[in-house]
Amino acid sequence: MKPARPTYFMLCIGNKGAVAYLAPVVGSSHKTLLRPLMGKDTGLKYHRGQCIYEKGYYTFVGPTVAAGMKRKIEMGLLALTGRRFRALARRGPIQEARQGSAAELPT
C-alpha cells in the first residue's frame, strides 16, 4: 500500500533487534517512545529519515542509514506488525517535513 503523503521514520537499532516509528512528522522526542519497546536490548542507535515507496519496496532513506540495516528493518517491522514488508535501506538526503497549518498542506 503506497502512502498518500511523505512519511518519515525514527529507527531504533540495537544488538538484537530494531523498531521503526513511522509518521507524517518525526522528532527527537520519539526516542523516548521507542526505548521501552526495545526491552533489554543494548547498544541502541537512532536514525531519522524518510520512508519512500518505490518499485514495490519501502525504502528507508536517511543521512545515517546504511544498506546493511535492511534485514534488521524487515525483522523489526515483522515483529511489530505481524506482516512481512519488503524494505530497502540507503544513505541519502531527505526532504524535511514542512511546518505549517493543516490548511496549507496538500492532501
PyMOL commands that set and color helices and strands:
alter all, ss='L'
color gray80, all
select helices_A, chain A and resi 28-37+67-81
alter helices_A, ss='H'
color red, helices_A
select strands_A, chain A and resi 7-13+18-23+45-54+57-62+87-91
alter strands_A, ss='S'
color yellow, strands_A
deselect
rebuild
show_as cartoon
